[in-house]
Amino acid sequence: MSRYHFLSNRQKIIKNHTLILGDLLKYKVRLSEEEIQELTKIVKFGKNSARKITRAWILLKSHEGSNYKDIIDDLKVSKRLILKIRKRYCEEGLDSSLNERPRPGQPRIVTSEVSTKITALACETPPKGRNCWTLELIKSELDKRFCFSIGKTSIQKVLKSHDLKPWKKKCGAFRSLTISTLIE
């Protein structure tokens, strides 16, 4: 039973390998003169990222008719990368094959809704027995009122972005508000 499992995995590997080889042959790179000049400029001057230069080399060597093994030996890249770059060039064009796609990144912890709640809380009058808001007090009040926990550093960044310093004033909303500024 384990031998059958081994053979099926081996067959999967062989099948996957032949799929990659078939796809490498399927996507032929034929560059125009302008594209060759642009790629040569990218490779020669080296003012781009290393990944972009590697992609440019892959396209140039593929256009010259280099075997995938030669490209792997010269550039120290995988077959999958060669396939991906060739496929992107054939389906989407030069710019897409050279540049990376945008990545989603980590979602923001402090959304605009959370930022609004923090700002509104800092602008309120502090609780009884307190002269001003502290970061710890804002944090505990957010947890009580809105049932979510957020770090003091995140609170500090929100307050700083709105130029609020509730620990220095009695009420954070009126920073330097005087009667003379109201009259003007």
C-alpha positions in Angstrom: 0.0 0.0 0.0 2.8 2.4 0.8 4.5 1.5 -2.5 1.4 2.4 -4.4 1.3 5.7 -2.5 5.0 6.3 -3.4 4.3 5.6 -7.1 1.4 7.9 -7.2 3.4 10.7 -5.7 6.2 10.0 -8.1 3.8 10.0 -11.0 2.5 13.4 -9.8 6.0 14.8 -9.7 6.7 13.4 -13.2 3.4 14.8 -14.5 4.0 18.2 -12.9 7.5 18.3 -14.4 6.3 17.5 -17.9 3.5 20.1 -17.5 6.2 22.7 -16.7 8.3 21.6 -19.7 5.3 21.7 -22.0 4.3 25.2 -20.8 7.9 26.4 -21.3 7.7 25.2 -24.9 4.2 26.6 -25.3 5.1 30.3 -24.4 7.6 31.5 -27.0 9.0 35.0 -26.4 9.3 37.2 -29.5 10.5 40.7 -28.7 10.2 43.7 -30.9 13.3 46.0 -31.5 12.0 48.6 -29.1 11.4 46.0 -26.4 14.9 44.6 -26.9 16.4 48.1 -26.5 14.3 48.7 -23.4 15.4 45.4 -21.8 19.0 46.0 -22.8 18.9 49.4 -21.1 17.4 47.9 -17.9 20.1 45.2 -17.9 23.1 47.5 -18.7 22.5 50.4 -16.4 21.3 48.5 -13.4 19.2 51.3 -11.9 16.3 49.0 -11.3 15.6 46.3 -8.7 17.4 43.0 -8.9 14.2 41.2 -9.6 13.3 43.5 -12.6 16.8 43.0 -14.0 16.5 39.2 -13.6 13.2 39.3 -15.4 14.7 41.3 -18.2 17.5 38.8 -18.5 15.0 35.9 -18.7 13.1 37.6 -21.5 16.2 38.5 -23.4 17.6 35.0 -23.2 14.3 33.4 -24.1 14.1 35.7 -27.1 17.6 34.5 -28.2 16.4 31.0 -28.0 18.3 29.8 -25.0 17.3 26.5 -23.5 15.6 26.7 -20.1 18.6 24.8 -18.5 21.0 27.4 -19.8 18.8 30.2 -18.3 18.7 28.3 -15.0 22.5 27.9 -14.9 23.2 31.5 -15.9 20.7 33.3 -13.8 20.2 30.8 -10.9 16.4 30.9 -11.1 13.8 28.2 -11.1 11.8 26.7 -14.0 8.6 28.1 -12.5 10.0 31.7 -12.6 11.0 31.3 -16.2 7.5 29.9 -17.0 5.8 32.7 -15.1 7.7 35.4 -16.8 7.3 33.9 -20.3 3.6 33.3 -19.7 3.0 36.9 -18.4 4.9 38.3 -21.4 2.8 36.3 -23.9 -0.5 37.0 -22.2 -0.2 40.5 -20.7 2.8 42.2 -22.3 6.2 43.6 -21.4 5.3 45.9 -18.5 3.4 43.2 -16.7 6.2 40.6 -17.1 8.8 43.1 -15.7 7.0 44.6 -12.8 5.6 43.0 -9.7 1.9 42.8 -9.1 0.6 44.8 -6.1 0.4 42.8 -2.9 -2.5 43.2 -0.5 -0.4 43.7 2.6 -1.6 43.5 6.2 -5.0 45.1 6.9 -4.9 48.3 8.8 -5.5 48.0 12.6 -6.7 51.5 13.0 -9.5 52.1 10.5 -11.1 55.5 9.9 -14.0 54.5 12.2 -11.6 53.6 15.1 -9.7 56.8 14.5 -12.9 58.8 14.7 -13.8 57.2 18.0 -10.4 57.8 19.5 -10.4 61.5 18.4 -14.0 62.0 19.7 -13.0 60.4 23.0 -9.9 62.6 23.4 -12.0 65.7 22.7 -14.5 64.9 25.4 -14.0 66.2 28.9 -12.1 63.7 31.0 -13.8 61.5 33.6 -14.5 62.9 37.1 -11.5 63.0 39.2 -9.1 63.5 36.2 -7.7 66.7 34.9 -6.8 65.4 31.5 -6.8 62.2 29.3 -3.8 59.8 29.4 -3.1 57.1 26.9 -3.9 54.4 29.4 -7.2 56.2 30.3 -8.2 56.5 26.6 -7.3 52.8 26.1 -9.4 51.6 29.0 -12.3 53.9 28.1 -12.3 52.5 24.5 -12.4 49.0 25.9 -15.4 49.9 28.1 -17.5 51.9 25.7 -16.8 50.2 22.3 -15.6 46.7 23.4 -12.4 46.7 21.4 -8.8 46.7 22.5 -6.1 48.7 20.9 -2.5 49.5 21.8 -1.3 52.7 23.4 1.1 53.2 20.5 -1.7 53.1 18.0 -3.7 55.6 20.0 -0.7 57.8 20.2 -0.3 57.7 16.4 -3.9 58.6 15.8 -3.7 61.5 18.3 -0.5 62.7 16.7 -1.9 62.6 13.2 -4.7 65.0 14.4 -2.2 67.1 16.4 -4.1 66.4 19.7 -2.4 66.3 23.0 -5.1 65.6 25.6 -2.6 65.0 28.4 -1.4 68.6 28.1 -4.8 70.3 28.0 -8.0 69.9 29.9 -9.9 69.2 26.6 -8.0 68.0 23.5 -10.3 69.7 21.0 -9.3 73.2 21.8 -5.6 73.3 21.3 -4.8 77.0 21.2 -8.2 78.5 21.0 -8.5 81.9 22.6 -11.1 84.7 22.5 -9.0 86.7 20.1 -9.0 83.9 17.5 -12.7 83.6 17.9 -13.3 87.3 17.2 -11.1 87.3 14.1 
